[in-house]
C-alpha cells in the first residue's frame, strides 16, 4: 500500500503541475491578447496620358465658287489643325470646315467649348472667322463629335490677292463620368 500511495501522490502531483501549466498558458493568452490594427494609405495621381482628346479629321464642307480651301490635322500635335483659304474674290465669299474631335480617354468625358478653343487668323484685315457648332458640349469617353468653322471675306481686295492661314487649337477639360 505504501507504494500505491506514493504512485498516487506522484500522479496527483503531475496532474496538478499540468493543470497549473494549462491555467498559466490560458491566463497569459488572455492577458497578452492585443487587438490587431492595420493602417494603410493610398495615392492616385493625375496622368495626362489618361486624358486624350484630339482632332482626327478635318475637311472643307463648302466654299464659294472659285475658292480653294484645305485643312489638315497637325501630325505632331493633334490638338491643332491648320486650314487655308485662297481665291476669295469679294466680300462675303466663304469656306466652311468641319473638324472631327475624338475623346480617346478610357473613362473620362471631355468638356469642349467655344471659350476653350482658340483660332488664330494671320490676316484679320481680310478674313473673319465664325465658329459654327462650337457650342459647349461634353464628349463621352470613346466618343466623337464635330465642330464647324466658317471663314468669310471681310472685304473685297483691291490690289493683291489676299490669302489667309488659320490654326485652330483644341482645349478640353476632363470631366468625371
SEMARFI-883784 format. One record per residue (C-alpha): residue number from 1; residue in one letter; x, y, z. Coordinates in steps of 0.02 Angstrom, whole numbers. Layout:
N
R, nr, rest, u, v, w
R, NUM, a, X, Y, Z $
...
END
This chain:
177
R, nr, rest, u, v, w
R, 1, x, 0, 0, 0 $
R, 2, x, 137, 109, 39 $
R, 3, x, 193, 102, -142 $
R, 4, x, 20, 137, -205 $
R, 5, x, 11, 296, -101 $
R, 6, x, 175, 361, -172 $
R, 7, x, 117, 322, -351 $
R, 8, x, -48, 409, -316 $
R, 9, x, 42, 560, -246 $
R, 10, x, 154, 568, -398 $
R, 11, x, 4, 556, -517 $
R, 12, x, -86, 691, -419 $
R, 13, x, 71, 800, -420 $
R, 14, x, 97, 778, -607 $
R, 15, x, -88, 811, -640 $
R, 16, x, -77, 967, -531 $
R, 17, x, 76, 1029, -624 $
R, 18, x, -10, 1001, -793 $
R, 19, x, -166, 1092, -734 $
R, 20, x, -58, 1235, -671 $
R, 21, x, 33, 1246, -839 $
R, 22, x, -132, 1249, -935 $
R, 23, x, -203, 1384, -819 $
R, 24, x, -45, 1489, -835 $
R, 25, x, -49, 1468, -1026 $
R, 26, x, -231, 1521, -1038 $
R, 27, x, -202, 1666, -919 $
R, 28, x, -53, 1726, -1022 $
R, 29, x, -154, 1714, -1183 $
R, 30, x, -297, 1814, -1107 $
R, 31, x, -182, 1945, -1035 $
R, 32, x, -73, 1961, -1190 $
R, 33, x, -218, 1969, -1316 $
R, 34, x, -195, 2133, -1410 $
R, 35, x, -316, 2193, -1543 $
R, 36, x, -237, 2196, -1716 $
R, 37, x, -248, 2363, -1807 $
R, 38, x, -196, 2378, -1989 $
R, 39, x, -171, 2551, -2062 $
R, 40, x, -134, 2596, -2242 $
R, 41, x, -135, 2739, -2365 $
R, 42, x, -167, 2752, -2550 $
R, 43, x, -117, 2881, -2678 $
R, 44, x, -183, 2910, -2853 $
R, 45, x, -111, 3043, -2965 $
R, 46, x, -172, 3128, -3122 $
R, 47, x, -88, 3068, -3281 $
R, 48, x, -106, 3169, -3440 $
R, 49, x, -91, 3008, -3541 $
R, 50, x, -259, 2956, -3467 $
R, 51, x, -347, 3104, -3549 $
R, 52, x, -327, 3108, -3738 $
R, 53, x, -437, 3224, -3840 $
R, 54, x, -383, 3269, -4017 $
R, 55, x, -433, 3312, -4193 $
R, 56, x, -441, 3156, -4301 $
R, 57, x, -500, 3234, -4464 $
R, 58, x, -545, 3397, -4549 $
R, 59, x, -624, 3436, -4714 $
R, 60, x, -687, 3580, -4816 $
R, 61, x, -875, 3554, -4821 $
R, 62, x, -924, 3703, -4929 $
R, 63, x, -844, 3852, -5017 $
R, 64, x, -897, 3994, -5130 $
R, 65, x, -864, 3974, -5316 $
R, 66, x, -679, 3986, -5357 $
R, 67, x, -624, 3971, -5176 $
R, 68, x, -494, 3841, -5132 $
R, 69, x, -500, 3782, -4953 $
R, 70, x, -389, 3649, -4874 $
R, 71, x, -357, 3587, -4699 $
R, 72, x, -254, 3459, -4607 $
R, 73, x, -229, 3397, -4431 $
R, 74, x, -54, 3431, -4363 $
R, 75, x, 38, 3265, -4364 $
R, 76, x, 148, 3310, -4215 $
R, 77, x, 12, 3393, -4110 $
R, 78, x, -162, 3327, -4149 $
R, 79, x, -241, 3461, -4039 $
R, 80, x, -205, 3580, -4184 $
R, 81, x, -271, 3590, -4361 $
R, 82, x, -223, 3713, -4497 $
R, 83, x, -343, 3773, -4630 $
R, 84, x, -301, 3883, -4779 $
R, 85, x, -413, 3985, -4894 $
R, 86, x, -364, 4057, -5064 $
R, 87, x, -460, 4126, -5212 $
R, 88, x, -588, 4232, -5122 $
R, 89, x, -632, 4374, -5239 $
R, 90, x, -763, 4476, -5150 $
R, 91, x, -837, 4520, -4982 $
R, 92, x, -942, 4380, -4906 $
R, 93, x, -858, 4237, -5002 $
R, 94, x, -850, 4091, -4880 $
R, 95, x, -770, 3925, -4843 $
R, 96, x, -834, 3808, -4708 $
R, 97, x, -732, 3674, -4622 $
R, 98, x, -788, 3528, -4514 $
R, 99, x, -671, 3459, -4382 $
R, 100, x, -693, 3287, -4304 $
R, 101, x, -642, 3277, -4122 $
R, 102, x, -613, 3110, -4035 $
R, 103, x, -607, 3081, -3848 $
R, 104, x, -491, 2931, -3837 $
R, 105, x, -488, 2933, -3647 $
R, 106, x, -528, 2765, -3566 $
R, 107, x, -655, 2832, -3441 $
R, 108, x, -651, 3023, -3433 $
R, 109, x, -776, 3132, -3526 $
R, 110, x, -713, 3293, -3607 $
R, 111, x, -790, 3464, -3592 $
R, 112, x, -760, 3562, -3751 $
R, 113, x, -825, 3737, -3775 $
R, 114, x, -816, 3891, -3881 $
R, 115, x, -715, 3977, -3745 $
R, 116, x, -589, 3836, -3735 $
R, 117, x, -543, 3828, -3919 $
R, 118, x, -425, 3958, -3992 $
R, 119, x, -422, 4005, -4176 $
R, 120, x, -278, 4108, -4244 $
R, 121, x, -300, 4214, -4401 $
R, 122, x, -146, 4283, -4490 $
R, 123, x, -247, 4406, -4595 $
R, 124, x, -384, 4490, -4492 $
R, 125, x, -395, 4633, -4617 $
R, 126, x, -473, 4521, -4750 $
R, 127, x, -544, 4371, -4656 $
R, 128, x, -665, 4342, -4514 $
R, 129, x, -687, 4175, -4431 $
R, 130, x, -853, 4120, -4361 $
R, 131, x, -863, 3965, -4253 $
R, 132, x, -1019, 3871, -4306 $
R, 133, x, -1059, 3722, -4199 $
R, 134, x, -937, 3767, -4062 $
R, 135, x, -1070, 3761, -3930 $
R, 136, x, -1014, 3698, -3760 $
R, 137, x, -1025, 3510, -3764 $
R, 138, x, -969, 3358, -3666 $
R, 139, x, -896, 3212, -3763 $
R, 140, x, -906, 3043, -3677 $
R, 141, x, -753, 2931, -3664 $
R, 142, x, -727, 2842, -3830 $
R, 143, x, -849, 2955, -3924 $
R, 144, x, -826, 3085, -4062 $
R, 145, x, -906, 3250, -4106 $
R, 146, x, -889, 3378, -4245 $
R, 147, x, -865, 3565, -4244 $
R, 148, x, -878, 3685, -4390 $
R, 149, x, -790, 3848, -4430 $
R, 150, x, -832, 3969, -4570 $
R, 151, x, -705, 4088, -4646 $
R, 152, x, -781, 4241, -4729 $
R, 153, x, -701, 4375, -4837 $
R, 154, x, -720, 4536, -4736 $
R, 155, x, -692, 4649, -4886 $
R, 156, x, -651, 4643, -5070 $
R, 157, x, -464, 4657, -5106 $
R, 158, x, -415, 4799, -5223 $
R, 159, x, -235, 4765, -5272 $
R, 160, x, -166, 4600, -5212 $
R, 161, x, -237, 4429, -5185 $
R, 162, x, -275, 4403, -5003 $
R, 163, x, -234, 4235, -4927 $
R, 164, x, -259, 4176, -4750 $
R, 165, x, -194, 4034, -4645 $
R, 166, x, -285, 3990, -4486 $
R, 167, x, -241, 3873, -4343 $
R, 168, x, -372, 3802, -4228 $
R, 169, x, -310, 3737, -4060 $
R, 170, x, -419, 3621, -3960 $
R, 171, x, -429, 3632, -3773 $
R, 172, x, -533, 3511, -3671 $
R, 173, x, -564, 3490, -3486 $
R, 174, x, -579, 3317, -3408 $
R, 175, x, -747, 3276, -3328 $
R, 176, x, -780, 3127, -3215 $
R, 177, x, -918, 3017, -3287 $
END
